[in-house]
Amino acid sequence: PFSKETGVKILEQEYLGDLGKVKAMVDTGNVPIDLVTVETATVLQGCDAGILERLDYSKIGPRDKFIEGSALDCGVGLDAYGDILAYDPTVLKDAPTSVL
């Protein structure tokens, strides 16, 4: 729907986590991608190495409007999730008091 409405063509390709390939694109000046979805550690590594572009939050929105810790210099968190822990009271007599 976005492409139809705006005329902007979206091309997708699979990224397997090889930051070296992204670095090679940057080094050669042949960067056919505008956006990549990666883990936080990869964003931090790529940003520190100068491989990923720093974001201009004046064009995106105030950092304090994002979930705390998700507005990084070279990326923005896009997934939020949680874990649910449970126990079986027929197996454990006393309920757990911590997960450590």
N, C-alpha and C positions, 0 to 999 in steps of 0.2 A: 504493500500500500504506500509506503514512503516513496519508493521510486516512481510509482505511478503519479503520485500527487506532486512531487518536486522535480521529476525528470532526472534526478541524481541516480546513477547506476551504482548498485552495490555488488561488489565481487567478493565472495568469501573463499578462503582457503584454510586448510588445516595447519595449525601450529603445534608442533610436537615438543615445544619447550627448549629448543636449541637457540639460546641467546647469541651464540656465535654466528648463526645465519643472519640474524638481525644486524649484528655488528658488521658483517661483510657487506650487507646492503648499504649501511650508513657509510662505511669506508669507501665504497665505490661510487656513492652518490646515486645509486639505483635502488630507490626505496619505493616499491610499488604498493606498499600498504600504508594506511593511515591510522589504523587501530589494531591493537593486539590484546587479547585477553590472557593474562598471566597471573601467577601467584604473587603475593606481596613481596616475598623474598626476591623474586626476579625483577620486580619494579624497582626495588631499592638497589639491587646490583646494577641493573641497566642504567639507572639514573646516576649512580656514583661513577660509573664508567663513561658517562657522556653518550651512551648509545640511544637512550630514550630522550625525547623532548621534554623540557620543563613546561608545565601547564601555566597558562595565564588565567588565573582565577578571576581577574576583572572581567573576563569574557564568559566565564562559566557560572560563577556565583560565589558568594562569600564562603570561605572554608568552614566557618562555624555553623553553616546550615547543613553540612554533611554529617553523617554519623561520626562520632568522635573517633579519630584515628584513621578515617578512611580517605581523607583528602591529602594525598601525598604530593610531593613535588612533581613527580612524573606520572602519576596515575590516580585514579579514583576507584575506591571499592564499589563493586556492583552486586555482590552477593552477601546476604546476611543470613545466618543460620544459627541454630542452637542444638544442643544435645539434651536428651532426656535420659536420666538415669533412673533405673527401677531395681527393686530387689524382690525376691520371693520370700515372703514371711514363713512359708512352710519349710524353707531351707535354713534361713537365718532366724534365730530366736529373737535377737535384738536388732532393731533397725539400724542401718549404718548412720553415722553422724558426720562423715566426711568422705571424700573420694580419694583422699591421699593414701 
